[in-house]
Amino acid sequence: MNNTSYIRWVENLLFDQGVRPDSLAINYLSECVAGDRISIRLYRSESWFSVEGKVGDKLVFTAKV
């Protein structure tokens, strides 16, 4: 996997929720490889969205919109 894969996953999750971001800040924290099972969670507040990607208990990336 490469960093554009992470961005695509975040965008797809946000688009499914009807969110069309103007900007996106993403932190790449760890590598994931083909075959990894990645869980992606969306968190909301009144003024922003946050997304976490994990492989098991290992945090792979975070993003804020």
C-alpha positions as CSV (number, residue, x, y, z in Angstrom):
1,M,0.0,0.0,0.0
2,N,1.1,3.6,-0.5
3,N,0.0,6.9,0.9
4,T,-2.5,7.6,-1.9
5,S,-4.3,4.4,-0.8
6,Y,-4.8,5.9,2.6
7,I,-6.2,9.1,1.2
8,R,-8.5,7.2,-1.1
9,W,-9.9,5.2,1.8
10,V,-10.5,8.4,3.8
11,E,-12.2,10.1,0.9
12,N,-14.4,7.1,0.2
13,L,-15.5,6.9,3.8
14,L,-16.3,10.7,3.9
15,F,-18.1,10.6,0.5
16,D,-20.3,7.7,1.8
17,Q,-21.3,10.0,4.7
18,G,-22.1,12.9,2.3
19,V,-19.0,14.8,3.3
20,R,-17.1,16.7,0.6
21,P,-13.9,18.0,2.2
22,D,-12.2,21.2,1.1
23,S,-9.0,20.1,2.8
24,L,-7.5,17.0,4.4
25,A,-4.6,16.6,6.8
26,I,-3.3,13.1,7.2
27,N,-0.6,11.6,9.4
28,Y,1.1,8.4,8.2
29,L,2.1,6.5,11.3
30,S,2.8,3.0,10.1
31,E,3.1,0.9,7.0
32,C,0.4,-1.6,6.0
33,V,0.8,-4.2,3.4
34,A,-1.4,-6.1,1.0
35,G,-3.5,-8.6,2.9
36,D,-3.7,-6.5,6.1
37,R,-7.2,-6.1,7.4
38,I,-7.6,-2.4,8.1
39,S,-10.4,-1.0,10.2
40,I,-11.4,2.6,9.6
41,R,-13.4,4.7,12.0
42,L,-15.0,8.1,11.5
43,Y,-15.3,10.5,14.5
44,R,-17.4,13.7,14.3
45,S,-17.6,16.9,16.2
46,E,-19.5,20.0,15.4
47,S,-16.6,21.6,13.4
48,W,-14.5,18.7,12.1
49,F,-14.3,15.0,11.2
50,S,-11.5,12.7,12.2
51,V,-10.6,9.3,10.7
52,E,-8.4,6.6,12.2
53,G,-7.1,3.6,10.3
54,K,-5.8,0.6,12.3
55,V,-4.4,-2.9,11.6
56,G,-5.3,-4.8,14.8
57,D,-4.3,-2.5,17.7
58,K,-1.7,-0.7,15.6
59,L,-2.6,2.8,14.5
60,V,-1.7,3.2,10.8
61,F,-2.9,6.7,10.0
62,T,-5.0,9.5,11.3
63,A,-6.8,12.2,9.2
64,K,-8.6,15.4,10.1
65,V,-11.0,17.3,7.8
